[in-house]
Amino acid sequence: METAQKLGSDTARAISLVNKLKSTGAEHDLELPCLVFAGKQSAGKSSIVKALTSVQLPRNHGTCTRCPIEVTTKNSPDEDWSCRISLRITVDEDTGAEYSPPVIEECCVLAESSMMPEEIGKAQKTLLERSASGTNFTTNVVCVNISGANCPDISLVDLPGLIQSTESKDDEKDIERVESLVKSYLASPSTVILECIACDEDLENQSIRKLARDMDPEGKRSIGVLTKPDKVDLGTEQSIVAILRGEKYKLAQGYFVVRTPKQDELNKLTEEASENAMSFEGSRAIESEFFESHEVGKRFYQEVPTRCGSAKLLYKLSSMLQALIEEDMPDIKEDAEEALAETEKQLKALGPELQESDARMKLIELARDISSNTTEAIKSTT
């Protein structure tokens, strides 16, 4: 317990520092450490985010996540629970022009968690509607910042799921568009890659494994997360056990298996939950019962207990994120100083700073100069 509390305190300080940099738009110029959830459509990424942070993202059949959703939670024991949802716009979808720094637009502040899925969905829709030509996916970001008692200190990104086919031929460009978006996040050496794969899916056919291996050849910053273990038939669980033991599909950081609530279980928990508890403890109870009582779940826990459950995964991610932040901080500081020096150089090139009271007169002088020069040019006097 003492070790966990020490990790929590250190992680909170590290993540707080990164979040302060993000709040200034520094991620546009700096490689900031982050946790990124990626995998095929319907692999359960959003459910894992819910299990780790209690943040309920929009859920439905098919593709729900159509832009990066950045979730940051902060433990603030003396504060009431609150959630701020905003947009971070980095690119114009129609022209491809990049905004430097990104444009931040506030959407809403919530005092109750029950409204999160609807408001996050609205924010995502707002981003998609920005394009005059219409788009099904965007690289612009929905930011969800939560603080309050019992919140873990963690920051992560949920990406759109990789797709293999589309409803119409006109939308086939979305396949490459989503893959390009995922690659852009995985490419950063400061990214911890979470490869989300359903237990009832063949790992050989998971494109996220190849993308992660291409971006992280040694697998040092990749973690496998196996979802939907309740779909594994009794008698076939040995293949999953072998993966959890590191005997198959090896990763330096290994694999974890998590059991998140199904939609009907979530609905029931939501009805029973009060205010911002939002069934978080109930979700953990369902997962614990699976590993304690379910025939397949018990086998997983008996064989590899340290790799079972969202609490174990959260501990691993927190320690990895803290270590990555501390390792990268000297380089981040150096890059920040270089960016600051370049910005100051550009400001000086604009000329001397004017007081607000002098600005109007300066503009009048500039207008007179332009008028005079234009008149001389027309008359060909110069």
HELIX and SHEET records of a PDB file:
HELIX    1   1 GLU A    2  SER A   23  1                                  22    
HELIX    2   2 ALA A   26  HIS A   28  5                                   3    
HELIX    3   3 LYS A   45  THR A   53  1                                   9    
HELIX    4   4 SER A  113  MET A  115  5                                   3    
HELIX    5   5 MET A  116  LEU A  128  1                                  13    
HELIX    6   6 LYS A  169  ASP A  171  5                                   3    
HELIX    7   7 LYS A  173  LEU A  186  1                                  14    
HELIX    8   8 LEU A  203  ASN A  205  5                                   3    
HELIX    9   9 SER A  207  MET A  215  1                                   9    
HELIX   10  10 PRO A  229  LYS A  231  5                                   3    
HELIX   11  11 GLN A  238  ARG A  245  1                                   8    
HELIX   12  12 GLN A  263  GLU A  272  1                                  10    
HELIX   13  13 GLU A  275  ALA A  277  5                                   3    
HELIX   14  14 PHE A  280  SER A  293  1                                  14    
HELIX   15  15 GLU A  295  GLU A  303  1                                   9    
HELIX   16  16 PRO A  305  ARG A  307  5                                   3    
HELIX   17  17 SER A  310  ALA A  349  1                                  40    
HELIX   18  18 GLU A  356  LYS A  379  1                                  24    
SHEET    1   A 9 GLU A  98  LEU A 110  0                                        
SHEET    2   A 9 SER A  82  VAL A  91 -1                                        
SHEET    3   A 9 VAL A 141  GLY A 148 -1                                        
SHEET    4   A 9 ILE A  69  ASN A  75  1                                        
SHEET    5   A 9 ILE A 154  ASP A 158 -1                                        
SHEET    6   A 9 CYS A  34  GLY A  39  1                                        
SHEET    7   A 9 THR A 191  ALA A 198  1                                        
SHEET    8   A 9 SER A 222  THR A 227  1                                        
SHEET    9   A 9 TYR A 255  VAL A 257  1                                        
END                                                                             
